[in-house]
Amino acid sequence: MTDQVLTCCDCSQQFMFRVDEQRFFQERGFVPPKRCHPCRRKRRVGRPGRRNLAGKHEQGKRMAP
């Protein structure tokens, strides 16, 4: 297995899919990423009802103690 250069489907920038990431994805049965890290982050943050990247809940929602 070697590092792969992939192209982001959102911004068309090339990004490195490292061997350790490939193993992580393969062990969990995930398909290789289609988006670079910044585009994946933007996509996650833009989803309603999801926690933000800092792990905090959306404003106005609280976790039970």
Secondary structure, 3 states (H helix, E strand, C coil): CCCEEEECCCCCCEEEECHHHHHHHHHCCCCCCCCCHHHHHHHHHCCCCCCCCCCCCCCCCCCCC
